[in-house]
Amino acid sequence: MRVHELIDILSDQPPEAEVELAVIAPVDGESDDITVDRYFVDGVLPWQDAEDDDGAEVAGELTIWLVGGEEPDVNAFLDAIEQPDDE
């Protein structure tokens, strides 16, 4: 989904409505059962991939991540990505 598509979708919604992120995943590989985890969107993070699937460095396309999850996990993630490289 492109940013302009998300803006178009959200512009049709009531401005006071809460936005959540719903992650749908199978319970296990053997079953048709699914689970739905709902999270508040805690932040927006511009992200650019620096390597391809083989580990080679590439100039990737800019992606915007909607970040959400359990608060301690989100805080740990944000702290980890804000750390400068030790290389």
Contacts in CASP RR format, 6 or more apart in sequence:
PFRMAT RR
TARGET T0000
AUTHOR 0000-0000-0000
METHOD contacts of the structure
MODEL  1
MRVHELIDILSDQPPEAEVELAVIAPVDGESDDITVDRYFVDGVLPWQDA
EDDDGAEVAGELTIWLVGGEEPDVNAFLDAIEQPDDE
3 64 0 8 1.000
10 19 0 8 1.000
18 40 0 8 1.000
19 40 0 8 1.000
19 41 0 8 1.000
20 38 0 8 1.000
20 39 0 8 1.000
20 40 0 8 1.000
20 41 0 8 1.000
21 38 0 8 1.000
21 39 0 8 1.000
21 40 0 8 1.000
21 41 0 8 1.000
21 66 0 8 1.000
21 68 0 8 1.000
21 69 0 8 1.000
22 36 0 8 1.000
22 37 0 8 1.000
22 38 0 8 1.000
22 39 0 8 1.000
23 36 0 8 1.000
23 37 0 8 1.000
23 38 0 8 1.000
23 39 0 8 1.000
24 34 0 8 1.000
24 35 0 8 1.000
24 36 0 8 1.000
25 34 0 8 1.000
25 35 0 8 1.000
25 37 0 8 1.000
26 32 0 8 1.000
26 33 0 8 1.000
26 34 0 8 1.000
26 35 0 8 1.000
27 33 0 8 1.000
27 34 0 8 1.000
27 35 0 8 1.000
39 68 0 8 1.000
39 69 0 8 1.000
39 70 0 8 1.000
40 68 0 8 1.000
40 69 0 8 1.000
41 66 0 8 1.000
41 67 0 8 1.000
41 68 0 8 1.000
42 67 0 8 1.000
42 68 0 8 1.000
42 69 0 8 1.000
42 71 0 8 1.000
42 74 0 8 1.000
43 66 0 8 1.000
43 67 0 8 1.000
43 68 0 8 1.000
44 64 0 8 1.000
44 65 0 8 1.000
44 66 0 8 1.000
44 67 0 8 1.000
45 64 0 8 1.000
45 65 0 8 1.000
45 67 0 8 1.000
45 81 0 8 1.000
46 62 0 8 1.000
46 63 0 8 1.000
46 64 0 8 1.000
46 65 0 8 1.000
47 62 0 8 1.000
47 63 0 8 1.000
47 64 0 8 1.000
47 65 0 8 1.000
48 59 0 8 1.000
48 60 0 8 1.000
48 61 0 8 1.000
48 62 0 8 1.000
48 63 0 8 1.000
49 58 0 8 1.000
49 60 0 8 1.000
49 61 0 8 1.000
49 63 0 8 1.000
50 57 0 8 1.000
50 58 0 8 1.000
50 60 0 8 1.000
51 57 0 8 1.000
51 58 0 8 1.000
52 58 0 8 1.000
67 74 0 8 1.000
67 77 0 8 1.000
67 78 0 8 1.000
68 74 0 8 1.000
END
